[in-house]
């Protein structure tokens, strides 16, 4: 059993490798068996709902309730993350390089990733604060994302905001509350198999990306050959660096551990949700879908220098 756990942990930690394999498989399916995508139209929805369900099984709402101390700061932080920040990001991106503005809007409007509490603990931030922010932003997303997207791009692009709300509700609300019910019924079983949740979620992420890539293999390959993907990566890296800085300085009056938590919650957003929304509602625009997929690279790499910088500052002080 321990060897199985070690193998699964090692596989799930190789996120970039798994995403790369998913890209290759997706291009292969899209090139040689494109009919597969049409035969299974709901794969993305099921995969993403599964990821949220497994993540929600790890969340204890009693801990969230106990950590709800400074409600005012939490609400301000959530509104900043879900409403103000994406609006500002969109305006800046639309001024500098309009082609990536909608992709950046989607990414910056996402809730905190389910790994935010774990990453916060690694950076010696407030894990409890990160847990609360993750739950709050996730549960507000079905309301905030359709509103923000409609306000920013609704006049230029036809968007079914009700369909977006419905999809987000299915992906977020149902898995969250179903997971809490199941935890109450079979808590010991959940604890016993919890080690498998992360690798299974990683596998579902790979399936999600493979199917999205399979819809547009020629476009993705053309972007790579033309060098535009490199620009996307550069722009995404800048975006993630800015998010680190904004997150750390946004609540300057709070303690350092809480500032670290906000920086991580703001930066390490739920990119899987952004990928799904980009594909579902902007699937014919590769300049939106491809950057959201490529966001996994700075998402996975920038935490290492961020944590090193935070630890160095702690040592200096």
Helices and strands as residue ranges (DSSP letters): H 2-13, H 15-32, H 35-39, H 43-56, H 61-67, H 71-79, I 80-84, H 85-96, G 98-100, H 101-108, H 116-122, H 127-153, H 161-168, I 169-174, H 175-185, H 187-193, G 194-196, H 197-214, H 217-226, H 228-250, H 256-267, H 271-282, H 286-316
